[in-house]
Amino acid sequence: MPLFIDNPPQVVVFKNEKEKKEWDEASDEEKQRLVKPYTFKDGLDILFDEN
């Protein structure tokens, strides 16, 4: 493992099989559009989700 990295690793999480299939069929440009950056607020929203 290198000491310094240029870009952080990218983790893609799918909620269902349909999302996974869409990802597999998408072009590189479409994948960039589909990826939503994870923020600290996203982590907090999970903890306090009212649904």
ZATOR-708616 format. One record per residue (C-alpha): x, y, z. Coordinates in pm, 1 decimal. Layout:
        px        py        pz
         X         Y         Z
...
//
This chain:
        px        py        pz
       0.0       0.0       0.0
     149.6     333.8    -100.8
     207.4     592.0     167.0
      36.7     864.9     -34.6
    -247.1     827.7    -282.9
    -367.1    1069.0    -551.2
    -738.5     992.9    -514.5
    -936.8     825.0    -237.3
   -1084.6     483.2    -319.5
   -1435.1     481.6    -462.1
   -1701.8     259.6    -305.6
   -2030.4     205.8    -487.8
   -2326.7      71.1    -290.0
   -2639.6     -59.5    -459.4
   -2980.3     -65.7    -291.3
   -3116.2    -334.7    -519.3
   -3039.8    -556.3    -816.8
   -3184.7    -301.5   -1062.6
   -2926.8     -39.1    -958.1
   -2646.8    -295.6    -995.5
   -2766.5    -387.5   -1345.1
   -2784.8     -19.0   -1447.3
   -2428.5      29.5   -1320.5
   -2298.5    -272.2   -1511.0
   -2455.0    -147.7   -1835.6
   -2349.7     218.3   -1796.4
   -2063.5     381.3   -1986.1
   -1776.7     545.3   -1796.6
   -1937.3     888.0   -1844.7
   -2271.0     763.8   -1710.8
   -2099.0     606.4   -1409.8
   -1943.6     942.0   -1322.6
   -2291.3    1096.8   -1333.9
   -2442.6     820.1   -1119.4
   -2186.1     846.3    -839.0
   -2298.4    1068.7    -552.8
   -2017.9    1191.5    -328.5
   -2055.0    1078.1      33.1
   -2046.5    1358.9     285.7
   -2040.4    1378.0     663.1
   -2405.8    1489.7     654.5
   -2498.6    1170.0     466.2
   -2361.3     968.5     756.5
   -2567.1    1166.2    1004.9
   -2882.5    1134.2     794.8
   -2856.8     755.3     822.5
   -2847.2     778.9    1202.0
   -3148.5    1010.2    1224.0
   -3362.7     879.9     938.3
   -3728.4     901.9    1039.8
   -3852.1     636.8     793.7
//
